[in-house]
C-alpha cells in the first residue's frame, strides 16, 4: 500500500475529467469562493465539513481539479463494488473504535501512508467530523487529522504544513440538480502549535482542533439551535431576502447561502429568550411552504409569476431549437429520463448516501449510453457521426437536466404565485 495512493495512475488521470463533468451535471450551480486561499505548492490537508457522504469528496475533487487523496471511515468499504470505486478515487479507509479495537492497529499504517502522501506534495483530504451529518451544523471534530498533522509537521521541520478549512453547502442533500457551494477559508499554519506539541501533545491537538472548529464554522452555515433546528433553518430561509438587502448582495445561490449564514450568526449573538419568537416565525413560514407544496430553498428565492412566464418562454425557445434534431437528442438522453432516484430510495436506507449512489448510477449509465451511441453511429454512418453523437451525449447530459430544472421552477413559481394571489 505504500505510496500507492499518491502514485500516478493512467486510468485515474483519464477518467477523472469524466467524473468531474458528472459532478457538474449533477448540480445546477457549482460555486467556489476563496480559491486564492489554497496554498498551492505547499504541503496541506483539506478539512471540509462533512455534509453529504461521498458527494463531499467529489465536490472537493471538483474544487481542487487535480489528484487528491482522501481518508474515509472504514465501514463504507465493506461492499466490494464500493471498495473498488472508492480505492480508484484515491480514498483510503480509517478505522474507528466502533469498527473493533483490533482494527485500530491498522490505522498506524494508514497514517504513515497519509504522511507520505502529504510529503510528496499531494493534497490530503480528511473529513474532520469523522461522520457525515444531515444538518447544517458542525459536529465535534475527531483528533485523527490533528495527529497526522502534528506528526507530519515534525517530519517537515521548518517547511510549513497547512490545514485548509472548507465549508460546503447544499440546497438539498438527496435530490440532484440543486445548488452546491464551497467556501474556502484561510489556511491554518500548523507550525504555530509545534512548540506545545513537543512538550504536551494532547494540549496541542486540542488547540489545533479549536482553531479548525472556529474557522470551519465561519465558512459554513452552522445552525445554532439543536432542539429547534428545523425552525431556525426555516427562519433563515424566511429572512434570506432581507439579509441580502442588508448585506447588499445580489440574489444568487451562493449569496443566499451567505445570507443564511449571516442570519444564524446574528441569532447566535442573541439570548435564548429572544431566539424563541424567531423560531416561531420560522415554524410558521415552514408550515406555509408545506401548505403551498413549495420547498424552503425555492420559497427563499423571491421568485415571481413574471419570472415563471419568462422561464417558460425560455423553455419553449430551447425546446424549439431541439425539435429539428429531436430523434438524435432523445437517443443521447435515454438515461436522463430514467427515474433512478426511485430505485435508490428503496434500497439505500441512509438518506445521505442516496445522492452518492444516484450520482454513480447515472454517471455509469450515461457513460455506457455514450459508448453505445458512438459505436452504433460509427457502424451505421461513419466515425464523424459517431464522434458527433458522443459529443451530443456529453452536451445533453448537461442541458437536459437544466430543462427539467426550468420546468420545476416554473411549476413551483406558479404554485407560489397562485397561493399568494388567492
C-alpha positions as CSV (number, residue, x, y, z in Angstrom):
1,X,0.0,0.0,0.0
2,X,3.0,2.3,0.5
3,X,2.8,5.4,-1.7
4,X,0.1,3.7,-3.9
5,X,-2.4,6.5,-3.2
6,X,-0.1,9.2,-4.4
7,X,1.4,7.4,-7.4
8,X,0.5,8.2,-11.0
9,X,-2.4,6.1,-12.5
10,X,-3.1,6.4,-16.1
11,X,-6.8,5.3,-15.9
12,X,-7.4,7.7,-13.0
13,X,-6.0,10.6,-15.0
14,X,-8.0,9.6,-18.0
15,X,-11.4,9.1,-16.2
16,X,-11.1,11.9,-13.6
17,X,-12.4,14.6,-16.0
18,X,-15.4,12.3,-16.8
19,X,-16.2,12.0,-13.1
20,X,-15.8,15.8,-12.5
21,X,-18.0,16.5,-15.5
22,X,-20.6,14.2,-14.0
23,X,-20.5,16.3,-10.8
24,X,-21.1,19.5,-12.9
25,X,-24.1,17.8,-14.5
26,X,-25.4,16.5,-11.1
27,X,-25.7,20.0,-9.7
28,X,-27.5,23.0,-11.0
29,X,-24.8,25.5,-10.0
30,X,-21.4,24.9,-8.6
31,X,-19.8,27.9,-6.9
32,X,-16.4,28.2,-5.3
33,X,-15.2,31.1,-3.2
34,X,-11.8,31.6,-1.7
35,X,-9.7,29.7,-4.1
36,X,-7.0,32.3,-3.5
37,X,-6.6,30.7,0.0
38,X,-5.4,27.4,-1.4
39,X,-1.7,27.2,-0.6
40,X,-0.6,25.7,-4.0
41,X,2.9,24.4,-3.9
42,X,2.9,23.9,-0.2
43,X,2.0,20.8,2.0
44,X,-1.6,21.0,3.1
45,X,-4.5,19.0,4.4
46,X,-8.0,19.9,3.2
47,X,-10.6,19.9,6.0
48,X,-14.2,20.2,4.8
49,X,-17.3,20.0,6.8
50,X,-18.9,16.6,6.2
51,X,-22.4,17.3,4.8
52,X,-23.2,14.7,2.1
53,X,-21.3,11.4,2.2
54,X,-19.3,10.7,-1.0
55,X,-20.6,13.8,-2.7
56,X,-18.4,15.9,-0.4
57,X,-15.3,14.1,-1.8
58,X,-16.5,14.7,-5.3
59,X,-17.1,18.3,-4.6
60,X,-13.6,18.7,-3.2
61,X,-12.2,17.0,-6.2
62,X,-14.1,19.5,-8.4
63,X,-12.7,22.3,-6.3
64,X,-9.1,21.1,-6.5
65,X,-9.3,19.8,-10.1
66,X,-6.3,17.5,-9.6
67,X,-5.4,14.3,-7.9
68,X,-6.4,14.4,-4.2
69,X,-6.2,11.6,-1.6
70,X,-9.0,11.1,0.9
71,X,-9.4,9.2,4.2
72,X,-12.8,8.0,5.0
73,X,-14.5,5.8,7.6
74,X,-13.9,2.1,7.1
75,X,-17.4,0.8,7.2
76,X,-18.3,2.2,3.7
77,X,-15.6,-0.1,2.2
78,X,-17.4,-3.3,3.2
79,X,-19.2,-3.7,-0.2
80,X,-16.7,-5.0,-2.8
81,X,-18.0,-2.7,-5.5
82,X,-17.9,0.3,-3.2
83,X,-14.4,-0.6,-2.1
84,X,-13.2,-0.8,-5.7
85,X,-14.7,2.5,-6.7
86,X,-13.5,4.3,-3.5
87,X,-10.0,2.9,-3.9
88,X,-9.9,4.1,-7.5
89,X,-10.9,7.5,-6.3
90,X,-7.9,7.5,-4.0
91,X,-10.0,7.1,-0.9
92,X,-8.4,5.0,1.9
93,X,-10.3,3.6,5.0
94,X,-9.7,4.9,8.5
95,X,-10.8,2.6,11.4
96,X,-12.7,3.8,14.4
97,X,-13.4,2.2,17.8
98,X,-16.8,1.1,16.6
99,X,-15.1,-0.9,13.9
100,X,-13.5,-3.0,16.6
101,X,-10.4,-2.4,18.8
102,X,-8.4,-4.9,16.8
103,X,-9.0,-2.7,13.7
104,X,-7.4,0.4,15.3
105,X,-3.9,-1.1,14.9
106,X,-4.3,-0.9,11.2
107,X,-4.6,2.9,11.4
108,X,-0.8,3.3,12.1
109,X,-0.1,2.1,8.5
110,X,-2.9,4.3,7.1
111,X,-1.5,7.4,9.0
112,X,2.1,6.6,7.8
113,X,0.8,6.5,4.2
114,X,-1.1,9.7,4.7
115,X,2.1,11.4,5.9
116,X,3.9,10.2,2.9
117,X,1.2,11.5,0.6
118,X,1.5,15.0,2.2
119,X,5.2,14.9,2.0
120,X,5.1,14.1,-1.7
121,X,3.0,17.3,-2.3
122,X,-0.3,15.6,-2.9
123,X,-3.2,17.2,-1.2
124,X,-4.8,15.1,1.5
125,X,-8.5,15.5,2.5
126,X,-9.9,14.3,5.8
127,X,-13.5,14.8,7.0
128,X,-12.6,16.2,10.4
129,X,-16.0,15.4,11.9
130,X,-15.5,11.7,11.3
131,X,-19.0,11.1,10.1
132,X,-21.5,12.9,7.8
133,X,-24.3,14.9,9.1
134,X,-27.7,15.6,7.5
135,X,-27.9,19.0,9.2
136,X,-26.3,22.3,8.6
137,X,-24.4,22.0,11.8
138,X,-20.7,21.2,12.6
139,X,-20.2,18.1,14.6
140,X,-17.4,17.7,17.2
141,X,-14.1,17.2,15.4
142,X,-12.2,13.9,15.9
143,X,-8.4,14.0,16.6
144,X,-7.1,11.8,13.8
145,X,-6.5,14.7,11.4
146,X,-4.5,16.6,14.1
147,X,-2.4,13.5,15.0
148,X,-1.5,13.2,11.3
149,X,-0.8,17.0,11.1
150,X,1.4,17.0,14.2
151,X,3.5,14.0,13.1
152,X,3.8,15.3,9.5
153,X,4.9,18.8,10.6
154,X,7.5,17.1,12.8
155,X,8.9,15.4,9.7
156,X,8.8,18.6,7.6
157,X,10.7,20.7,10.2
158,X,10.7,24.3,9.1
159,X,8.6,23.7,6.0
160,X,5.0,24.7,6.7
161,X,2.1,22.4,6.8
162,X,-1.4,23.9,6.5
163,X,-4.9,22.8,7.3
164,X,-7.4,24.3,4.8
165,X,-10.9,24.7,6.1
166,X,-13.7,24.3,3.5
167,X,-17.4,25.0,4.2
168,X,-19.8,23.1,2.0
169,X,-23.4,24.0,1.5
170,X,-26.1,22.1,-0.4
171,X,-29.6,23.4,-1.1
172,X,-30.8,19.8,-0.9
173,X,-28.7,16.8,0.3
174,X,-30.5,14.0,-1.5
175,X,-32.0,15.2,-4.8
176,X,-29.9,16.0,-7.9
177,X,-29.9,19.3,-9.8
178,X,-29.7,21.6,-6.8
179,X,-27.1,24.2,-5.9
180,X,-23.8,23.5,-4.1
181,X,-21.2,25.9,-2.8
182,X,-17.7,25.6,-1.4
183,X,-16.3,28.4,0.8
184,X,-12.6,28.1,1.4
185,X,-11.1,29.8,4.4
186,X,-7.6,31.0,5.4
187,X,-5.2,28.1,5.8
188,X,-4.1,27.3,9.4
189,X,-0.3,27.1,9.8
190,X,0.5,24.0,12.0
191,X,3.9,25.4,12.9
192,X,2.3,27.7,15.5
193,X,1.3,24.7,17.6
194,X,4.5,22.7,17.4
195,X,6.2,24.2,20.5
196,X,3.3,23.0,22.6
197,X,3.2,19.7,20.6
198,X,6.8,18.8,21.6
199,X,6.1,19.2,25.3
200,X,2.4,18.4,25.6
201,X,0.9,16.7,22.6
202,X,-2.7,16.4,23.8
203,X,-2.9,20.1,24.6
204,X,-1.5,20.9,21.1
205,X,-4.0,18.6,19.4
206,X,-6.8,20.4,21.3
207,X,-5.5,23.7,20.2
208,X,-5.5,22.6,16.6
209,X,-9.0,21.3,16.9
210,X,-10.2,24.5,18.5
211,X,-8.6,26.6,15.7
212,X,-10.2,24.5,12.9
213,X,-13.6,24.4,14.6
214,X,-13.7,28.2,14.7
215,X,-12.5,28.5,11.1
216,X,-14.9,25.9,9.8
217,X,-17.9,27.5,11.5
218,X,-17.0,30.8,9.8
219,X,-17.0,29.1,6.4
220,X,-20.3,27.2,6.6
221,X,-23.9,27.7,7.6
222,X,-23.8,26.5,11.2
223,X,-27.3,26.5,12.7
224,X,-27.2,27.5,16.4
225,X,-30.2,25.5,17.8
226,X,-30.2,21.8,18.2
227,X,-33.7,21.5,19.8
228,X,-35.3,23.8,17.2
229,X,-33.0,23.2,14.3
230,X,-35.8,22.9,11.7
231,X,-37.4,26.2,12.9
232,X,-34.1,28.1,12.8
233,X,-33.3,26.7,9.4
234,X,-36.7,27.8,8.1
235,X,-36.3,31.2,9.7
236,X,-33.0,31.6,7.8
237,X,-34.9,31.0,4.5
238,X,-37.7,33.3,5.6
239,X,-35.3,36.2,6.1
240,X,-32.9,35.4,3.2
241,X,-34.1,38.3,1.0
242,X,-33.9,40.8,3.9
243,X,-30.3,39.7,4.7
244,X,-29.3,40.0,1.1
245,X,-30.6,43.6,1.1
246,X,-28.8,44.3,4.4
247,X,-25.5,42.9,3.1
248,X,-26.0,44.5,-0.4
249,X,-25.6,41.2,-2.1
250,X,-27.0,40.1,-5.5
251,X,-29.7,37.4,-5.3
252,X,-27.9,34.2,-6.4
253,X,-27.4,30.7,-4.9
254,X,-24.1,31.4,-3.2
255,X,-25.1,34.8,-1.8
256,X,-28.3,33.2,-0.4
257,X,-26.0,30.8,1.5
258,X,-24.0,33.8,2.8
259,X,-27.3,35.4,3.9
260,X,-28.5,32.3,5.8
261,X,-25.1,32.0,7.5
262,X,-25.3,35.7,8.5
263,X,-28.8,35.2,10.0
264,X,-27.6,32.2,12.1
265,X,-24.6,34.2,13.3
266,X,-27.0,37.0,14.3
267,X,-29.2,34.6,16.2
268,X,-26.1,33.2,18.0
269,X,-25.5,36.6,19.4
270,X,-29.0,36.8,21.0
271,X,-30.0,35.5,24.4
272,X,-32.2,32.4,24.3
273,X,-35.4,34.2,25.2
274,X,-35.1,36.5,22.2
275,X,-34.5,33.5,19.9
276,X,-37.8,31.8,20.5
277,X,-40.0,34.3,18.7
278,X,-37.7,34.0,15.7
279,X,-38.0,30.2,15.8
280,X,-41.8,30.5,15.9
281,X,-41.7,32.7,12.8
282,X,-39.6,30.1,11.1
283,X,-42.1,27.3,12.0
284,X,-45.0,29.4,10.7
285,X,-43.1,30.0,7.4
286,X,-42.2,26.3,7.0
287,X,-45.9,25.3,7.5
288,X,-47.0,27.8,4.9
289,X,-44.4,26.4,2.5
290,X,-45.7,22.9,3.2
291,X,-49.3,24.0,2.5
292,X,-48.3,25.5,-0.8
293,X,-46.2,22.5,-1.8
294,X,-43.1,24.6,-2.2
295,X,-39.7,23.7,-0.7
296,X,-37.9,26.2,1.5
297,X,-35.0,26.6,-0.9
298,X,-37.4,27.8,-3.6
299,X,-39.5,30.0,-1.3
300,X,-36.4,32.0,-0.3
301,X,-35.5,32.8,-4.0
302,X,-38.0,35.6,-4.3
303,X,-39.5,34.0,-7.4
304,X,-42.5,35.7,-9.1
305,X,-45.1,34.8,-11.6
306,X,-43.3,37.1,-14.1
307,X,-40.1,35.1,-13.7
308,X,-42.1,31.9,-14.3
309,X,-43.5,33.3,-17.5
310,X,-40.1,34.4,-18.7
311,X,-38.7,31.0,-17.8
312,X,-41.5,29.3,-19.6
313,X,-40.7,31.4,-22.7
314,X,-37.0,30.4,-22.5
315,X,-38.1,26.8,-22.1
316,X,-40.2,27.0,-25.2
317,X,-37.4,28.5,-27.3
318,X,-35.0,25.8,-26.1
319,X,-37.4,23.1,-27.0
320,X,-38.0,24.7,-30.4
321,X,-34.2,24.7,-31.0
322,X,-34.1,21.0,-30.2
323,X,-37.1,19.9,-32.3
324,X,-35.2,19.6,-35.6
325,X,-32.9,17.1,-34.1
326,X,-35.2,15.6,-31.5
327,X,-34.6,12.0,-32.6
328,X,-30.8,12.3,-32.0
329,X,-31.4,14.3,-28.8
330,X,-33.7,11.6,-27.5
331,X,-31.1,8.9,-28.3
332,X,-28.4,10.8,-26.4
333,X,-30.6,11.3,-23.4
334,X,-32.1,7.9,-22.7
335,X,-30.6,7.7,-19.2
336,X,-31.6,11.3,-18.3
337,X,-35.2,10.3,-18.3
338,X,-34.8,7.2,-16.1
339,X,-36.2,7.8,-12.5
340,X,-33.1,6.1,-10.9
341,X,-33.8,8.0,-7.6
342,X,-36.9,5.9,-7.0
343,X,-34.8,2.7,-7.1
344,X,-32.2,4.3,-4.8
345,X,-34.8,5.4,-2.3
346,X,-35.9,1.8,-2.0
347,X,-32.6,0.1,-1.5
348,X,-30.5,2.8,0.4
349,X,-31.6,3.3,4.0
350,X,-29.1,6.1,4.8
351,X,-30.5,9.2,3.0
352,X,-27.1,10.8,3.0
353,X,-25.8,8.1,0.7
354,X,-28.7,8.2,-1.8
355,X,-27.3,11.2,-3.6
356,X,-23.9,9.5,-4.0
357,X,-25.4,6.2,-5.2
358,X,-27.8,8.0,-7.6
359,X,-24.9,10.0,-9.0
360,X,-22.8,6.9,-9.5
361,X,-25.7,5.0,-11.3
362,X,-26.5,8.0,-13.6
363,X,-22.8,8.6,-14.5
364,X,-22.3,5.0,-15.3
365,X,-25.5,4.7,-17.4
366,X,-24.7,8.0,-19.2
367,X,-21.1,6.7,-19.9
368,X,-22.4,3.4,-21.3
369,X,-25.1,5.2,-23.3
370,X,-22.4,7.5,-24.9
371,X,-20.3,4.5,-25.8
372,X,-23.2,2.6,-27.3
373,X,-24.4,5.6,-29.3
374,X,-20.8,6.2,-30.6
375,X,-20.5,2.5,-31.7
376,X,-23.9,2.4,-33.4
377,X,-23.5,5.6,-35.4
378,X,-19.9,4.8,-36.3
379,X,-21.0,1.5,-37.7
380,X,-24.2,2.7,-39.4
381,X,-22.7,6.0,-40.7
382,X,-19.0,6.9,-40.1
383,X,-16.6,8.0,-37.4
384,X,-17.5,11.6,-37.7
385,X,-21.1,10.7,-37.0
386,X,-20.0,8.6,-34.0
387,X,-17.9,11.4,-32.6
388,X,-20.7,14.0,-33.1
389,X,-23.2,11.9,-31.3
390,X,-20.8,11.2,-28.5
391,X,-20.4,15.0,-28.1
392,X,-24.1,15.4,-28.2
393,X,-24.4,12.9,-25.4
394,X,-22.0,14.9,-23.3
395,X,-23.8,18.2,-24.1
396,X,-27.3,16.8,-23.4
397,X,-26.2,15.4,-20.1
398,X,-25.7,19.0,-19.0
399,X,-28.5,20.7,-20.9
400,X,-31.5,18.3,-20.5
401,X,-31.4,18.3,-16.6
402,X,-31.5,22.1,-16.8
403,X,-34.6,21.9,-18.9
404,X,-36.1,19.8,-16.1
405,X,-34.9,22.4,-13.5
406,X,-36.6,25.2,-15.5
407,X,-39.8,23.2,-15.6
408,X,-39.5,22.7,-11.9
409,X,-39.0,26.4,-11.2
410,X,-42.0,27.3,-13.4
411,X,-44.2,24.8,-11.6
412,X,-43.1,26.0,-8.1
413,X,-43.3,29.6,-9.2
414,X,-46.9,29.3,-10.5
415,X,-47.9,27.4,-7.3
416,X,-46.4,30.1,-5.1
417,X,-47.9,32.9,-7.1
418,X,-51.4,31.4,-7.3
419,X,-51.4,30.9,-3.5
420,X,-50.1,34.5,-2.9
421,X,-52.9,35.9,-5.1
422,X,-55.6,33.7,-3.5
